[in-house]
Structure formats: C-alpha cells, structure tokens
Amino acid sequence: MFSLNNQILVLMWKPSKTTLFILMLSMTIVGGIAFSLVNWEVVESKGFKGVYNELSLPILGLVLGFYFMVHYVKKLKETEK
C-alpha cells in the first residue's frame, strides 16, 4: 500500500491466464529442481539451521507454484461462467 496525502492507494495486479500458467509451471519446476539439489547430509547433521538453509528455496518455489495455481484455477472458473 502506498499513501499519498492521506489517501491510500492499493495496487492490484491482474495477470492473464497465460501469465499465471507460466508462473505456476516455472515455480514448481524451480522448486522441484531445488529439491533434487538439496544436500541431505547437511540437513541430517546440522539440525534446524541446516534444514532451514537447505530447504528454504525449494519450499519457497513450491509454495509460490501452489499460490499461482490457486489464482490460475480461479481465473479459469471466472472465464467459464
């Protein structure tokens, strides 16, 4: 949110179905590749900090993929009506 002279402006981004599909697909691919590159020995040996450092990027990619998937499905349902 931005404030201009006590007026609140909310910027909304309305992406198309194609953009949402590309974002959804790319984020899940990035998350999957990042999961395959996780060094599981570090995860097992360093405790929580190792788990956080190794898994933060793959989880972020997959969460963003699911986030865009929800919006993509909503957009598909809107266009069907």
Buried (B, 14 or more C-beta within 10 A) or exposed (E): EEEEEEEEEEEEEEBEEEBBBBBBBBBBEBBBEBBEEBEEEEBEEBEEEBBEBBBEBBBBBBEBBEBBBEBBEEBEEEEEE
